[in-house]
Amino acid sequence: MIRTKPLLITLMCFVGIMSCSTESTPVYTLTTTASPTQAGAITPESGSYDEGEVVSLQAFPNDGWVFVRWEQDMNATANPTNVTMNRDYTVVGVFERRMYSLTVGVEGEGTVTETVLQQKTTDYAEGTVVELQAIPAQDWMFNRWEGDLEGSGNPVEITIDQPINIIAYFSTIPTVSTSSVESINENSAQSGGNVTDDGGASVTERGVCWSLSQNPTTNDSCTSDGSGTGSFTSSLTNLSSDTQYFVRAYATNGAGTGYGEEISFTTRSEADSGDWPRDTETEVVDVTNPVTGRTWMDRNLGASRAATSMDDEEAYGNLYQWGRPADGHEKRNSSTTTTLSNSDQPGHGDYIIPSSGPYDWRSPQNGDLWQGVNGVNNPCPDNYRLPTWVEWEAERQSWSINNRDGAFESPLKLPVAGYRNYADGKGSFVSVGGGGHYWSSSVSVTRSRFLFFGDGTNAIVHSGVNRARAISVRCIKD
């Protein structure tokens, strides 16, 4: 008994020590969920982990979705992220639809409708199919798409899979003006035009059309003078002599054909020798502008000399009503009459004073009297003619100063000869010694263009003044 008892005590103590030193490790549950469930997946999936174990969570979005944040027992946005298992965790990975913008701009006049044909959810989420239809305004047409959509299909379907920017281009017919008719002969003449706006589509053809009837179109005789915007010159050929024609410029683009204003002119007669009254008193002395390279008479028609000062009275010269020959009306002491002329040559030398619009000495008007050396009623000496407004503009731009000082300091030494006015019913003189007024051969609807410079004002090639006004003429060599 004495030996057995110590052995028993020893065994009991050993068993007790073992039971006190081997407790079990806690295990916790991790539950993961994707929201919404079709948006993506979370790894790892739900499972059990020992206390203290670090678990890496990662969200994988499906097409068209994007991971946003972790919720429930975790508040974070990092992906992937770690969670240390010190308790049970429920973690929700939140996804949202990937959204893209659709921006549609408009150039021209029209609208674009957007019709959703197919989409996975609301709004323009990725994968949404949208139909775009371009609707032009009245007198406009749809031209093309540009940006992230190209082509001319209408309507057209697009799938929203990225931010999209589109411009819908609408076009209308071009804007074109008709140039004056010049260099009129028995069988030919010269005109042209200026395309100032292509209407939103490329101008593919331009020129002038003419006919014996008003409002000529591309179905009549026409020239073809290139494409695009800007000015152009046209030659009218195979005309009949002593015949009235109507002409207007045209320009064509994808939307159609636009026309300029109509101008009428009459070709010269084969028997016409050009012996209408011309100025035969003014000495012809040439002067050349080295900048423009053009040669002019060195003085105004009717002047006894080139100007020695801007207000040199001997350099003022005569004052012409636009389109009239040198029949005596241009003299500063000519008589007046209120009877309008119904022909190109009135047959007298009175200054004609109209009482109502369009304030022309001739009724009906004729805008084709002063164009070219062979133009009807050209008052200039042989080989000289009235300058066009473009030629006056080139001279003006060559001056050192854009005013009456610059006009006199130029090679032409233009004086301030004033003008004769019909407005008071007496044919009084205005601005003599103060301003210069010089006719061009170019017409502007019912008026004609001229160069003007005055006291304290800038020089300008004016868009037009009534043809009954009598102003200076300076001739340019053809």
C-alpha positions in Angstrom: 0.0 0.0 0.0 2.8 2.3 0.8 4.3 1.8 -2.7 1.0 1.9 -4.6 -0.3 5.2 -3.3 2.4 7.5 -4.7 2.1 6.0 -8.2 -1.6 6.6 -8.3 -1.2 10.2 -7.2 1.4 10.7 -9.9 -0.9 9.4 -12.7 -3.8 11.6 -11.5 -1.6 14.7 -11.6 -0.4 14.0 -15.1 -4.0 13.6 -16.4 -5.0 16.9 -14.7 -2.1 18.8 -16.2 -3.0 17.6 -19.8 -6.6 18.7 -19.5 -5.7 22.2 -18.3 -3.3 23.0 -21.3 -5.2 21.9 -24.5 -8.4 24.2 -25.0 -9.9 24.2 -28.7 -9.5 27.3 -31.2 -12.7 29.3 -31.9 -14.1 29.1 -35.5 -16.2 31.9 -37.1 -18.5 32.1 -40.2 -18.0 34.4 -43.2 -21.1 35.0 -45.3 -20.6 36.9 -48.7 -23.4 38.1 -51.0 -23.4 40.1 -54.3 -26.1 42.8 -54.6 -27.8 42.6 -57.0 -27.0 38.9 -57.4 -26.8 39.1 -61.2 -24.3 42.0 -61.0 -21.2 40.0 -60.2 -19.5 37.5 -57.8 -17.6 37.6 -54.5 -14.6 35.5 -53.6 -14.3 33.6 -51.4 -17.8 32.4 -51.1 -19.2 31.9 -47.6 -17.2 29.7 -45.3 -15.7 29.0 -41.8 -12.4 30.4 -40.6 -10.3 30.1 -37.4 -10.2 33.0 -35.1 -7.5 35.5 -36.2 -7.3 34.3 -39.8 -7.0 37.0 -42.4 -9.3 36.5 -45.4 -8.9 38.5 -48.7 -12.3 39.5 -50.2 -12.6 40.5 -53.9 -15.5 41.6 -56.0 -15.8 40.7 -59.7 -18.4 42.7 -61.7 -20.2 41.2 -64.7 -20.3 43.1 -68.0 -22.1 46.4 -67.7 -21.7 46.6 -63.9 -19.2 48.2 -61.6 -18.3 47.5 -58.0 -19.2 50.3 -55.6 -18.6 49.3 -52.0 -18.8 46.7 -49.2 -21.7 46.9 -46.8 -23.3 45.1 -43.8 -20.5 44.2 -41.3 -17.9 46.0 -43.4 -17.9 49.7 -44.6 -15.2 50.0 -47.2 -14.6 50.7 -51.0 -11.3 49.0 -51.6 -11.3 46.0 -53.8 -9.8 43.6 -52.9 -9.9 44.2 -49.1 -9.0 42.1 -46.0 -11.1 41.0 -43.1 -9.7 39.5 -39.9 -11.9 36.8 -38.5 -12.5 37.7 -34.9 -16.3 37.1 -35.1 -18.9 36.1 -37.5 -19.1 38.4 -40.6 -21.8 39.0 -43.1 -20.4 41.1 -46.1 -22.4 42.4 -49.0 -20.6 43.5 -52.2 -22.7 46.3 -53.8 -22.6 46.7 -57.6 -24.2 49.4 -59.9 -25.0 49.6 -63.5 -22.2 51.1 -65.6 -23.9 54.3 -67.0 -22.8 56.2 -70.1 -23.8 59.6 -71.4 -25.3 60.2 -74.8 -24.8 63.7 -76.1 -26.3 64.8 -79.4 -25.6 68.2 -80.8 -27.1 69.9 -83.9 -25.5 72.0 -86.6 -28.0 73.8 -88.8 -31.8 73.7 -88.3 -33.4 70.5 -87.1 -34.0 68.1 -84.2 -32.9 64.6 -83.2 -35.3 62.1 -81.5 -34.0 59.3 -79.2 -36.0 56.1 -79.0 -34.9 53.2 -76.7 -35.2 49.9 -78.5 -33.6 47.6 -76.0 -32.1 48.1 -72.5 -31.1 46.0 -69.5 -32.5 48.4 -66.9 -33.6 52.0 -66.7 -31.7 55.0 -68.1 -28.9 54.7 -70.6 -27.0 51.8 -69.1 -24.4 49.9 -70.9 -25.9 47.8 -73.5 -28.9 50.1 -74.2 -29.8 50.2 -77.9 -31.1 53.7 -78.9 -32.5 54.7 -82.3 -31.6 58.2 -83.4 -33.7 60.0 -86.0 -32.7 63.4 -87.5 -35.7 65.6 -88.3 -34.8 68.6 -90.5 -36.7 71.9 -90.2 -38.6 73.3 -93.1 -36.4 74.0 -96.2 -33.5 72.0 -94.6 -32.3 68.4 -95.1 -30.4 66.0 -92.9 -26.8 65.8 -94.1 -24.7 63.5 -91.9 -23.6 62.3 -88.4 -20.2 63.1 -87.0 -18.3 62.4 -83.8 -18.7 58.9 -82.3 -21.2 58.1 -85.1 -20.4 58.7 -88.7 -22.4 58.3 -91.9 -25.7 59.5 -93.3 -28.1 56.8 -92.3 -31.3 58.0 -90.9 -32.7 56.7 -88.6 -29.8 54.8 -87.1 -29.3 52.5 -84.1 -26.4 52.7 -81.6 -25.5 50.6 -78.6 -24.4 52.5 -75.5 -21.1 51.0 -74.5 -19.1 54.1 -73.8 -19.7 57.9 -73.4 -21.0 59.0 -76.8 -20.9 62.4 -78.4 -22.6 62.9 -81.7 -23.4 65.9 -83.9 -26.2 65.9 -86.4 -25.5 68.2 -89.4 -28.4 69.7 -91.3 -28.0 71.7 -94.5 -30.0 74.0 -96.7 -29.5 75.5 -100.2 -26.4 77.8 -100.6 -26.6 81.6 -100.5 -25.2 83.2 -103.6 -25.3 86.7 -105.1 -25.1 87.7 -108.8 -22.4 90.0 -110.1 -23.2 92.8 -112.4 -23.1 92.1 -116.1 -20.1 93.7 -117.8 -18.2 93.6 -121.1 -21.5 93.4 -123.0 -21.0 92.8 -126.8 -23.2 91.5 -129.6 -22.8 87.9 -128.7 -21.2 87.7 -125.3 -21.1 89.2 -121.8 -19.4 88.7 -118.5 -21.0 88.1 -115.1 -20.4 85.8 -112.1 -21.3 85.6 -108.5 -20.2 85.1 -104.9 -21.2 82.1 -102.8 -21.3 83.6 -99.3 -22.8 80.5 -97.4 -22.6 76.9 -98.5 -25.7 76.1 -96.4 -23.9 73.5 -94.3 -22.9 71.2 -97.2 -20.2 71.4 -99.8 -21.1 73.4 -102.9 -20.5 71.0 -105.8 -21.2 73.3 -108.7 -21.7 77.0 -109.3 -22.0 79.5 -112.2 -24.6 81.7 -113.8 -27.8 80.8 -115.8 -29.4 83.0 -118.4 -32.6 82.9 -120.5 -34.9 85.1 -122.6 -37.4 84.7 -119.8 -37.2 85.8 -116.2 -35.9 83.5 -113.4 -33.6 81.3 -115.4 -32.7 78.0 -113.8 -30.2 75.2 -114.3 -32.5 73.9 -117.0 -31.6 76.9 -119.1 -28.2 77.9 -120.5 -25.6 77.9 -117.7 -21.9 78.1 -117.0 -20.0 75.8 -114.7 -17.4 77.7 -112.7 -16.0 75.4 -110.1 -17.2 74.6 -106.6 -17.0 75.8 -103.0 -17.7 79.2 -101.6 -16.2 82.6 -102.7 -16.5 84.7 -105.8 -16.3 83.5 -109.4 -16.4 84.9 -112.9 -18.6 83.6 -115.7 -18.5 84.1 -119.4 -21.8 84.2 -121.3 -21.4 83.1 -124.9 -23.4 82.4 -128.0 -25.8 85.2 -127.3 -28.0 86.9 -129.9 -27.3 90.6 -130.7 -29.7 93.3 -129.7 -31.5 90.9 -127.3 -32.6 91.2 -123.7 -31.4 88.5 -121.4 -32.1 87.6 -117.8 -29.2 86.2 -115.7 -28.7 85.0 -112.2 -26.0 83.1 -110.3 -26.6 79.6 -108.9 -24.9 77.3 -106.4 -25.7 73.7 -105.8 -25.2 71.4 -102.8 -26.8 68.3 -101.4 -29.9 70.2 -100.3 -30.5 71.7 -103.7 -29.8 74.8 -105.8 -29.8 78.4 -104.6 -30.0 81.4 -106.9 -28.9 85.0 -106.7 -30.8 88.1 -107.6 -31.8 88.4 -111.2 -30.2 91.0 -113.5 -31.4 91.9 -117.0 -29.2 93.2 -119.8 -29.4 93.8 -123.6 -26.7 92.7 -126.0 -25.4 95.3 -128.4 -26.7 95.6 -131.9 -24.3 94.6 -134.7 -25.0 98.0 -136.3 -24.2 99.8 -133.0 -20.8 101.5 -133.5 -20.7 102.7 -130.0 -21.1 106.4 -130.9 -23.1 107.3 -127.9 -22.1 110.6 -126.4 -18.7 110.3 -124.7 -16.5 112.9 -122.9 -14.2 114.4 -125.5 -13.1 117.5 -123.6 -11.0 116.0 -120.8 -7.3 115.5 -121.6 -6.3 111.9 -121.2 -3.2 111.6 -119.0 -2.3 108.2 -117.5 -1.3 107.6 -113.9 -0.5 104.1 -112.5 -0.9 103.0 -108.9 2.3 100.9 -108.2 0.5 98.9 -105.5 -2.5 97.8 -107.6 -0.7 98.0 -110.9 -3.8 99.6 -112.5 -3.7 102.6 -114.8 -6.2 105.4 -114.5 -6.9 108.9 -115.9 -5.1 111.3 -113.7 -8.2 113.6 -113.3 -12.0 113.4 -113.1 -14.1 113.5 -116.2 -14.6 117.2 -117.0 -11.7 118.4 -114.9 -9.1 120.8 -116.5 -6.2 119.3 -114.5 -5.1 116.8 -111.9 -5.8 118.0 -108.4 -3.2 120.2 -106.7 -5.1 120.0 -103.4 -8.1 118.0 -102.2 -10.3 121.1 -102.7 -8.9 122.2 -106.0 -12.0 123.5 -107.8 -10.4 123.1 -111.3 -10.0 119.4 -110.5 -13.6 118.8 -109.4 -14.9 118.0 -112.9 -18.4 117.0 -113.9 -21.1 115.1 -112.0 -22.9 112.2 -113.7 -26.1 110.5 -113.0 -25.3 106.7 -113.0 -25.7 105.2 -116.4 -26.1 108.4 -118.5 -23.8 109.3 -121.3 -21.9 112.6 -121.5 -25.0 114.4 -122.9 -24.6 117.7 -121.0 -26.6 116.8 -117.9 -23.2 116.3 -116.1 -22.3 120.0 -116.3 -22.6 121.8 -113.0 -24.8 124.5 -114.6 -27.1 122.2 -116.5 -30.9 122.8 -116.3 -33.2 120.4 -114.5 -36.4 118.5 -115.4 -38.7 116.2 -113.6 -39.6 114.1 -116.6 -38.1 110.7 -116.5 -36.5 109.1 -119.5 -37.9 105.8 -120.9 -34.8 105.1 -123.0 -31.1 104.7 -122.4 -30.3 108.1 -124.0 -32.8 110.8 -122.9 -31.9 113.0 -125.9 -31.3 116.1 -123.9 -28.8 117.5 -121.4 -31.1 118.3 -118.4 -30.4 116.9 -114.9 -33.4 114.6 -114.3 -35.0 114.8 -110.9 -37.3 111.9 -109.9 -40.0 112.3 -107.3 -40.5 108.7 -106.1 -38.6 105.5 -105.7 -36.5 103.9 -107.0 -35.1 107.4 -107.6 -33.6 106.8 -111.0 -33.5 109.1 -114.0 -34.7 106.2 -116.2 -38.1 104.4 -116.0 -38.0 101.4 -116.2 -34.6 101.0 -114.7 -31.7 99.5 -116.7 -28.7 98.3 -114.6 -26.6 97.4 -117.6 -25.5 100.8 -118.9 -21.9 101.4 -117.7 -20.2 98.0 -117.7 -17.0 97.7 -119.8 -15.4 99.8 -122.5 -18.2 98.8 -124.8 -20.9 99.2 -122.2 -24.0 101.2 -123.1 -23.5 104.9 -122.4 -19.9 104.5 -121.2 -18.9 108.2 -120.8 -15.1 107.5 -120.7 -12.7 108.1 -123.6 -11.8 105.1 -125.8 -10.0 102.3 -124.0 -11.3 103.6 -120.6 -14.3 102.6 -118.6 -15.9 102.9 -115.2 -14.1 100.9 -112.4 -15.9 98.1 -110.7 -16.5 98.3 -106.9 -13.8 95.7 -106.4 -11.3 97.9 -108.3 -12.2 100.9 -106.1 -11.8 98.7 -103.0 -8.3 97.7 -104.1 -7.4 101.4 -104.6 -8.8 102.3 -101.2 -6.8 99.6 -99.4 -3.6 100.9 -101.0 -3.9 104.3 -99.4 -1.6 105.2 -96.5 -4.6 106.7 -94.6 -8.2 105.5 -95.0 -9.8 109.0 -95.3 -10.0 111.9 -97.6 -6.3 112.8 -96.9 -5.4 109.3 -98.1 -7.5 109.7 -101.2 -5.7 112.9 -102.2 -2.2 111.5 -101.2 -2.8 108.5 -103.4 -1.5 108.4 -107.0 -5.0 109.3 -108.2 -5.1 112.5 -106.1 -8.9 112.3 -105.7 -10.5 115.7 -104.8 -13.6 116.4 -102.7 -15.8 117.4 -105.5 -19.2 116.9 -103.7 -22.3 115.7 -105.5 -25.6 117.0 -107.0 -28.8 115.9 -105.1 -32.3 115.3 -106.4 -33.9 115.1 -102.9 -34.7 118.8 -102.6 -36.3 118.9 -106.1 -33.9 121.5 -107.3 -30.7 119.6 -108.1 -28.7 121.4 -105.4 -25.0 120.8 -104.7 -23.9 119.1 -101.5 -20.6 118.5 -99.8 -18.5 120.4 -102.4 -15.1 120.8 -100.8 -16.0 118.4 -98.1 -16.4 114.9 -99.5 -15.6 112.8 -102.5 -18.2 110.6 -104.2 -17.1 108.4 -107.2 -19.2 106.0 -109.2 -18.4 102.4 -109.9 -19.9 100.3 -112.7 -21.3 97.8 -110.2 -25.0 97.8 -109.4 -26.7 96.8 -106.1 -30.4 95.9 -106.7 -32.0 99.2 -107.6 -28.9 101.2 -106.7 -25.3 101.5 -107.7 -22.1 101.3 -105.7 -19.7 104.1 -105.2 -16.5 105.2 -103.3 -17.1 107.7 -100.5 -14.8 109.7 -98.3 -15.7 112.8 -96.2 -14.6 115.2 -93.5 -13.9 113.2 -90.3 -15.1 109.9 -91.7 -13.3 106.8 -93.0 -13.4 106.0 -96.7 -15.7 103.2 -97.8 -16.9 101.6 -101.0 -20.6 102.0 -100.2 -23.1 99.3 -100.9 -25.2 101.7 -103.1 -26.9 105.0 -103.6 -29.8 106.0 -105.9 -28.8 106.4 -109.5 -30.4 109.9 -109.8 -27.7 111.4 -107.7 -24.9 113.0 -109.8 -21.4 112.3 -108.6 -17.8 112.2 -110.0 -16.4 109.8 -112.5 -12.8 108.7 -112.6 -12.0 106.3 -115.5 -9.8 103.3 -115.4 -7.9 101.9 -118.4 -9.2 98.6 -119.6 
